[in-house]
């Protein structure tokens, strides 16, 4: 066949072949692959033949055979090759167009509200009468008729509009560093609710502007029915807020850039250096002069006392009073008993000019007990040997430890699990020595303890630095956040002075100048941990 004629036939059938592929695969990616294979096969065979009497029938056979080979290759479903005479019926593309119409209709039905979708199915699919539907749903017959009319109008309008997949349907995002600021409930935190990538993309779709379930579904290229189920759970547990028929995500989602991360790093290092120069000498004096008869230090190693004391002091709020942490007012009380701010970060596909892992930190984690007069504080960093975060920091660990050093439990079979747990955590050594710093105090909570009272205030100099850093961080971060997150962004960035980013860089500098020395392997499990108790271990 002449090349020009073959080209014209291919141009005429390109869209129809893609429709055929889409009707078979129901997947945009697979349809594109199958359509390209069919087009190549049809074009090659047209060029090889002198003439074809029935072009639609010929193309149909080629398309079916390519589809058969495709399914065999991917083992999607059994398929029989078509052999024998060339099909000589009506144009096969009419059947394709009909199947596409049905698919479009199903999609538009899925975009209806739940009540209208239910009424439509009951009336047209289950052949229920108006009065039967009204009785079953417990609504007036007039309301049923109104919903049916509205559903038909929506379907008619939807069938004539082109639904386009949004960016997230083509390039879905993924969250990392999902967590919480506050107290988790029985169902866990952000990472538990957003464990599936689909849920993450649904949340992100409504982050920068409120969207309906249908708009979220269009953005992701999924059925609104699936989106509605996910949105319902997110809204029910406070990760989304409903505004009329639209939803807006209430998760603090950071979308940093390489330039932003590196600028923040330089800023944090500079302010950490000022804290080390102006505040740390006073803090060291206070820790060294603190009544050591009220402190238990493993191996009597003063270095461990400084590690815990400095790390705690930098985050307890006394470094600066000028910018108190006001983020608690944005905490969300959740259905499962949780009360926290949810946060997440978009996974980054770039590298920065510093080692991020050096500044990773989980905490501040505080634990209390309704059974014994104890409370604990801990942060987990790259300097300790704890491999798990907040989920494995159990209040019962400290209760078991208290029971051990107060003689409430003995090495008997019924207590073996408690001993095994303490040794697994590294809080109890093989020779039965407590392996974390303990402070004797009768205060009900650590904030009222003698240690906190002994920690020096930062003073005017630290207040000025805290305000400078907060303003600079807010200016840089606000541009990356949607408007409804600006108040929380301001609260977080204004309190950055006593946040983990600064704290970890101060510690890094203190290790570098020798103020702190790296712990021995046997000491690392209890690093940066404090236990307040009425009785000290021996």
N, C-alpha and C positions, 0 to 999 in steps of 0.2 A: 504494500500500500504506500502511496505517496506520503512523505513525511508531513507535508502541510495539512493533508486531510487527517492523518493520525493526530496531529497536534490539536486540530479543531475538535475532534471527537473527545480527546482527553479534557480539553477545556470545558466542554459541555457536560461531561460526566464527573468532574472532580468533586463537586459538592454532593452529588448523589452517591458517589462511592464512599465519601466520608459518612454520609447518613447511614448507609448500609453497615459500615464498620461500627458506628456508634450504636446502632440497634442490636448488633451482635454482642459487643463487649460491655456496654454500659459504663465505659471508663474512658475519660478523655485521653489519657496517656496511651492506653492500649489501642483505642480507636485510631489515633494518629499513626501508630506503628502499622496497624493492619491496613489502613487506607493507603499508606505509602507503598506497601507491598503489592496490593491489588493494582494500584495505578501503574507501578513499574511493570507488572506482569501483563496487564492489558496493553500498555504502550508497546512493549517488546513484541507481543504476539501480533498486534496490528501491523507493525512494520514488516513482519515476516510473511504475512498473507497478502495475496494479490487483491482479493475482494471478499467481502463478507455480506451475505444477503440479509441476515437478520442481526443487525448490530446490537440492539438491546438484549436479545436472547444470548448472543455470544458473550457479551460482557457479563451477563448474569452467571453463565457457567464458569467463566474465569474467576469471578468474585467468589463463588461458592467453593471452588477448588482451592483457592488461596486460603479461604477461611478454614477449610477442612485441614489443610496442612498446618495452619497456624494453631488450631486447637490441639492437633496431634503433638506439635512441638512443645507446647506449654502444658499439655495434659490437663486442660481446663474441663473438658467434657467430651464424651464419645461423639463421633460424627462420622457419617458415611459419605464417601466421595460420590459425586453424581457422575454417572457414566451413561452412555447411549446417545441418542439423538439430541441435537441442540433444541432446547426448549423454544416453542414457537407460539407462546401465548401472548398476553398483553404485556406492556412495558413493565418490567419488574420493579421499576422505581416507584410505581404507584403504591405497591405494597409497602415499600420502604417509607414513603411519605405518610401513609396511614399509620404505620407503627410509630413514627416520630410524633404524629399528632396525639396518639394515645399516651406516649411517654410525656409529652408536654402537658396533657391534661392531668396526668397523675401528679406531675410536679406542681401544677397550680392548685390542685386539691390539697396537697401537702402544705401550701402557703396559706390556706384558710385558717382562721382561728379554730381552736379546739372544738368549741361548741358548734360552729358552722360545719366543720368537717364531719362531726359526729352525726348531725342532722341530715346532711347530704347523703352519707353512707346509709343511714337507716332508711331514708325515703327511696333512694334510687337503686341501691344495691340489695337491701333487705326487703324492699317492697312494703315498708310500713306506711300506714296511713297517718295523716296529720294528727288525728286525735290519739292514735297509739303512741306516737313519738312524744306528744305533749304529756301523756300520762306517765310514760316511762321516765322522762326527764324532769317531771314535776314543774312544768312551765305552761303558761297559757298557749292555746292553739294559735292565737294571733302572733305570739312571739316566735313560734315555730315557722309560720308563714313568712314573717319578716326576715328571719335568718336564712330561709331558703331563697328568698328573693335576693337578699344581699350576697349570698354565696354564688348564685348564678350570674349576677352582675360582675362580681369579682373575677369569676372564671372567664367570662366573655372578654373582660378587659385584659386579663393576664395572658390569654391565648394569643393576643395580638401585640404583646410587648416582648422584647428580647431581654432575657435575664442574662446578665454577664457576670462571670465569676470575678471576685475581687482579688487583690494582691495576695491575701492570705491563702486563697485556694490554690494559687500557683506557687507561691513561696512561703509556706507556713513557717511560723517562728517557733522557737523552743525556749523555755525558761530554764534557768539554772539558779542556784542559790535561793531557792524558795524557802521562806521561813516565817517567823512570827516575832512580834515584839509585845510581850505580855504573857498571859496564861492560857495554855491550850485546854481544849475540852476533851471529851471522851473519844471524839472522832479524829483527833490529831490537829495538825496545822495546815498551812498552805500547801505544803508538798503532798499531803494526803489527798486533799480535795482536788488538786490540779495535777494528779499523778499521770493522767493521760494527756498526750500531746493535743488531742482534739479539744479537750477542756481548756487547755492553755490558750489555744487560738480563738476559741469562743470568748474567753475573758478579754483577750487583747483586742478583739474586733470591736468591743464596746468601751474601750479605754479612752480613746481620744475624743469620741463623741458618742452620745446616747444613740442606741439603735434598737429597732424592733427585732423580734425573733426572726422575722422574714428577712430583714436586712442583714442580720448576722449570718443567716444561712446562705444568702446570696454571696456575701463576702467570702465565705469558705467553700462555696460550691457544694453544699450538702443539703439534705432534706430538712425543712424546718421542724419536722417531727423530732428528729434527732437533736437538733439545736435546742428545741423547747425543753426536752428532758434535762439537758445539761444546765440550761439557764435556770430552770426551776430550782435545782439543788443549790446553785451558786447564790441565787437570790434568797433562798430559804435560810442559808447559813451566813449571810451578811457579806459575801464576796461581790455581790452586785446589788445595786439599788434600783428599784422600779420607779419610773417617773411617767405616769400615764401608761401608754402602751410600749414605752421604751425602757431600756435597761442601760445602766452605766456602771462600769466596773469600779469597785472600791478596793483595789489592791494597789499598793505603792510599787509600781513597776518602773524600774530603772532601765534606761536604754542608753548606756554610756557609749562614748566613742573613744578612739585611741587618743585623740587630742585632749579630750576631757579627762581621761584617766591619768595621763601623764602630767597634765597641769595640776590635778589634785595631788598627785604624789609629791610634786615639788613643793606645793603649798604645805602639805602635812609635814614634810621633812623640816621645812623652815620653822614652823611653829613648834614642832617637837624639840628642835634644838634650843629654842627660847625657853621652853619649860625645863629642859635639862639644866640650862644655865642658871635660871632665876629661881626655880621652885624646888628642884630635886635636892639641893644641899640642905634646905630647911626640912624637907621631908625625911631625909636620912638621919638628921639629928634627932627628930621626933621618934623615929622607929628605934634608933639605937638607945635612946634614953627611956623608952617605954619600960615599965616594970616587968622584967623578964621572969619574975617569979609567977607571973600570971600567964605565961606563955609556954606551951610545949612545942619544942622544935626537934624534928627527927635528927638523931645523931648529934644534937646540939649545934648543928651547922647554921651559923648566922646568915649565910647566903640564902638559905631557904626562907628564912624570915623576911629578908629584904625582897625576894622575888614576890612573895604573896602580899606583903605590906604595900610595896610600891604599886603593883598591879591593881590592888583594891583601891588605894587612895586616888589614883588617877581617874577612876570612874565613879567614885562615890558622891560627887557633886561639890566637894569643898575646894576643888581647884579654881572654880570661878562661880560666884553667885550672880554675876551680871546677866548670864544667859541660862536660866534654869530650864530644865527639860520640860517642855509643855506638850510633848507629843501624846501624853496619856489621854488627853481630852478627845483624841481621834480614835481611841481604842473602841472596837466593836464588840458588844456583848452578843454571843452566838448561842444558837439553839441547844448545842450540846454542852453548854456550861463554859465554853471558852470566852476569853475576854482579851482580845489582842488586835494589833495592827498587822495585816497580812502584807508581806512584801515579796518581790521576785525581781530577778534581773534577766534581761534578754541575753541568751548565750552569745558570746563574742567570737568572731572569727578573725581576730587580729592579735598581734603580739605587741607588747609594750616594752619600753626600755628599762624595766625593772622587774624583779621577781615578785609577782603577786602573792605567792604562797607564804612568803615571810611575814605577811601582815594579816593573814587569815585568823579569825578569832570567833569563837562561839561563846556568847555570854553578854552581859552578866547573868549567871544562873544562880538564883537563890532558892534554898529549900528550907522548909520548916518542919516541925513535928508537933502533932497534937498529943504525943505520948510522953516525950521527954523534953527537958529544958535545953534544947539545942537548936541551932540554925546554922546554915552553911552558905558559903559563897564560893563560886568557881568560874574561871574562864578557861576554855580549852584553846591552846595555841599550838604552833609548830614546835615549841620548846618542850612540851610534855610528851608522855608516851601514851596518852589516852587516844584511842582510835575512833571513838564514837562521840557524838555530841549530846545534845540535851535529852534525847530519848533514853539514854543509858545512865543519866545522872539522877538516880533515884533517891528519894528522901529516906527510903528504908536502908540504904547503904550506911547512912550516918547513924541511923537508929541501931543497926547491928554493931557498928563500931563503938557506939556509946555503951551498949550492953556488954561488949567485950571488955573495955577498959574499966568499967565500973563493977565487973564481976557478976553481972546478971546472967551470963550464959557460961557454961563450961563445955569442955570438949567431950561432948556426949553425942551419941548417934542422932538424937532429935535436933541437934544444932549444927550438924555437919554442913547443911546447905548454906547457912549463914557464914560459916568460916570459908567455905569454898568461894562464895561471892566476894567476900572481902579480899581474899588472896587474888582472885581473878582481876579485880579492880586495881590491885596494887596498894590498897589502903592498909593492908596488914602484911608485914613481911613474913618470910618463912620461919624466922625465929620469934614470931609473935610480938613485933614492935609496930606501934602505930606509925604510919608513913605520911602523915600530913600535919600541917601546923594547926595547933589548937589554942584558943584564947579563952581564959577563964573569965566569965562575966555572968551576972545574974539578970542582966537586962532581957526583956522579952524579945527584942529584935535587935539586929546588928546595928541599925542606925542610931540606937540609943546607947551603944556600948562605950566603954572607956577608950577603946582603940580609936573609934571615930572621933571622939572628943579630943584625942591627942593629935590627930592629923591636922596640920596647920592649914589655915585658910590661904587661898592664893593671893588675896589682896588686890589692891587697885591695879598693879602691874599686870596681873593675870586677867583681870576683868577687861582691861583695854584690849589685850591680845585676843581674848575670847570673842569680843564684839567685832573686831576686825576680821577674824577668820569666819565668823558666822555670816557677816555681810558679803564677803567675797564668795563663800560657798553658795549662798542663796542666789547671788547674781549668776554664777556659772551653771547651777543645777536647774534653776527655774525654767530656763530656755528649753530644757529637755523633757519637761513635764506638762501634761494637759492642765488647763486652768483649774479644774476642780481639785487638783492635787497640790496647788500652790500653798495653801495654808499648812498642810502637813509637811510639805517640802521646807517651808520656812522654819517650822518647829524643829525638824531634824537637823537642818544645816546650821541653825543658830546654836544648837547644843553640840556641834561637832568637836568643840574644844575638849570635851571629856568623853569623846566617842572612841571606839576601838581602833580606828585608823590612826589617830594621834597616839593613843596608848601604846600600840605595837611599835610605832616608830621611836617613841621614847625608850622603850625597852631595848630595841635594837641598838640604839646609841649607847645605852648603859652597858650592854654586853660588849660593845666595841671598845669602850674606854676602860673596861675592867671593873666597873662598879658592881656588876653582876657577873657571876661565872656560871657556865653551863652546868646543870645538875649532873650528878653521877647517874648512870642508867638505873640503878636501884631506887633513886630518889625521884625520878621523872614522873611517876604515876601520880604523886600527890602535889605536884608543882602548881602554883597559882591557885591554891585552895585554902580556905580558912573555915574552921569549925569553932563556933562559939558554944561553950558548954559550962555548966556549973562546976564540973569536976574535971581535972586534967588527967591525962594518962600518966602513968609512972615512968 
